[in-house]
Amino acid sequence: MAEQPDGRGADDGKVPATESEETRKKLPVRDTQTSSVFSFIKERALRARHTLREPQSVLIVDDEEPVRRFVDRVLREANYRTTLASDGADAISVAEEHGPFDILVTDLMMPQMTGDELARRLRQNDPRMKVLYLTGFSDSLFKEKVTLWQDEAYLDKPCSVKGLLQAVSLLLFGHFEVPKELTS
């Protein structure tokens, strides 16, 4: 067999094995070991992707039961942990017992205590709590409050499922995270 200038045999076109390649060929690595390593890595990556975010806790406060139930149903179906209160005083006692909460979703205009006052009181104990005001009176919100504080937003009532989920997600995560099955 004639040798080519690059060291390959004329008939096979293969590069002769170096010593390190020969050593590597002798290592007892089986295809099953390699595939089990890849399976392990893939499984860990999938598990990490699904467990990166544990359910966020939400305190829902509204004096209207249908609104409270709507918000509760929408957020529970989107994997949020929800706790309900019917007014400001109830919310304060619920927060003491079941808090802290990641976000407060509250009606703005309620008897005895406004949502703004409730948020102020709850944030004294937990300044990291985010606040979403649900209101049919957004003009009243800005008469009382010239600006919203950091980590506060408002959503006009009535709101859609998609709008509610986007507002909560934007406050909690800084981006929209709405499950596709809930957007239609």
C-alpha positions in Angstrom: 0.0 0.0 0.0 1.4 3.4 -1.0 1.6 6.1 1.7 0.1 9.5 0.9 2.1 12.6 1.9 -0.3 13.3 4.7 0.3 9.9 6.3 -2.9 8.3 5.2 -2.9 4.9 3.5 -4.0 5.2 -0.2 -6.9 2.7 0.2 -8.6 3.5 3.5 -8.3 7.3 4.1 -8.1 6.9 7.9 -5.7 8.8 10.1 -3.6 6.4 12.2 -4.5 6.3 15.8 -2.3 8.3 18.2 -1.4 6.9 21.6 -4.1 9.0 23.4 -6.8 7.8 21.0 -5.7 4.2 21.7 -5.9 4.8 25.4 -9.3 6.3 25.1 -10.5 3.3 23.1 -9.5 1.0 25.9 -11.5 2.9 28.6 -14.5 0.8 29.8 -17.2 3.4 28.8 -20.3 1.7 27.4 -23.1 3.3 25.4 -25.5 2.6 28.3 -23.3 4.6 30.7 -23.1 7.5 28.3 -26.8 7.5 27.7 -27.6 7.2 31.4 -25.4 10.3 32.1 -27.3 12.2 29.4 -30.6 11.0 30.8 -29.6 12.1 34.3 -28.6 15.6 33.0 -31.8 15.9 31.0 -33.9 14.8 33.9 -32.3 17.2 36.3 -32.7 20.1 33.8 -36.3 19.3 33.3 -36.9 19.1 37.0 -35.1 22.3 37.7 -37.1 24.1 35.0 -40.4 23.0 36.6 -39.3 23.8 40.1 -37.6 27.1 39.6 -40.7 28.9 40.8 -42.7 27.7 43.7 -46.3 28.9 43.9 -46.4 32.6 45.0 -48.7 33.5 47.9 -51.5 36.0 47.2 -53.8 37.8 49.7 -57.0 38.7 47.9 -59.1 41.4 49.5 -62.4 42.6 48.2 -65.7 43.4 49.8 -67.6 42.0 46.8 -67.8 38.2 47.1 -68.2 37.6 43.3 -65.1 39.6 42.6 -63.1 37.9 45.4 -64.2 34.4 44.0 -63.3 35.4 40.4 -59.8 36.6 41.4 -59.3 33.5 43.6 -60.3 31.0 40.9 -58.2 32.7 38.2 -55.0 32.8 40.4 -55.5 29.3 41.9 -55.8 27.9 38.3 -52.5 29.6 37.5 -50.8 27.9 40.4 -50.8 30.7 42.9 -51.5 30.0 46.6 -54.4 32.2 47.5 -55.9 33.5 50.8 -59.1 35.5 50.9 -60.3 38.4 53.1 -63.5 40.4 52.9 -62.3 43.7 54.1 -59.2 45.6 55.5 -59.6 44.5 59.1 -60.1 40.9 58.1 -57.0 41.1 55.8 -54.8 42.4 58.7 -55.7 39.5 60.9 -55.4 37.0 58.0 -51.9 38.4 57.2 -50.8 38.0 60.9 -52.0 34.4 60.9 -51.0 33.2 57.4 -48.5 35.7 56.1 -46.2 36.8 54.7 -47.6 37.2 51.2 -45.8 37.9 48.0 -48.6 40.1 46.6 -51.7 41.8 47.9 -54.5 42.0 45.3 -57.0 44.5 46.8 -60.1 46.5 46.0 -59.4 50.2 46.4 -62.8 51.3 47.7 -64.0 49.3 50.6 -66.0 50.2 53.7 -64.0 51.1 56.9 -60.5 50.9 55.2 -59.4 51.7 51.7 -57.1 49.3 49.8 -54.4 52.0 49.9 -54.6 52.2 53.7 -54.6 48.4 53.9 -51.5 48.2 51.7 -49.7 50.8 53.8 -50.4 48.9 57.0 -49.4 45.5 55.6 -46.2 46.9 54.1 -45.1 48.2 57.5 -44.5 44.6 58.5 -43.6 43.3 55.0 -42.1 46.1 52.8 -41.3 43.6 50.0 -45.0 42.8 49.4 -46.2 43.9 46.0 -49.7 45.5 45.6 -52.2 45.3 42.8 -55.2 47.6 43.3 -58.3 46.4 41.6 -60.6 49.4 41.1 -63.5 50.8 39.2 -62.4 54.2 40.5 -58.9 54.7 39.2 -59.5 58.5 39.2 -60.1 58.2 42.9 -56.8 56.4 43.4 -54.8 59.2 41.8 -56.7 61.9 43.7 -55.6 60.3 46.9 -52.2 59.1 45.7 -50.4 61.3 43.2 -48.1 58.4 42.2 -47.9 54.7 42.8 -45.0 53.4 44.9 -42.5 50.9 43.6 -44.0 47.4 43.3 -47.6 48.8 43.1 -49.9 48.8 40.1 -53.6 49.1 39.4 -56.0 47.2 37.2 -59.5 48.6 36.3 -62.5 46.5 37.1 -64.0 44.6 35.5 -60.8 42.9 34.2 -60.2 39.9 32.0 -58.5 36.7 33.1 -55.6 37.5 30.8 -55.3 41.1 32.2 -55.3 39.9 35.8 -52.7 37.2 35.2 -50.5 39.6 33.3 -50.7 42.3 36.0 -49.9 39.8 38.8 -47.0 38.3 36.8 -45.6 41.6 35.8 -45.5 42.7 39.5 -44.1 39.5 40.8 -41.6 38.5 38.0 -41.1 41.6 35.9 -42.5 39.9 32.8 -45.7 38.3 31.5 -46.0 34.7 32.5 -49.5 33.6 31.4 -50.2 29.9 30.8 -51.4 29.5 27.2 -54.5 27.6 28.2 -55.7 30.5 30.2 -55.3 33.2 27.6 -58.1 32.3 25.3 
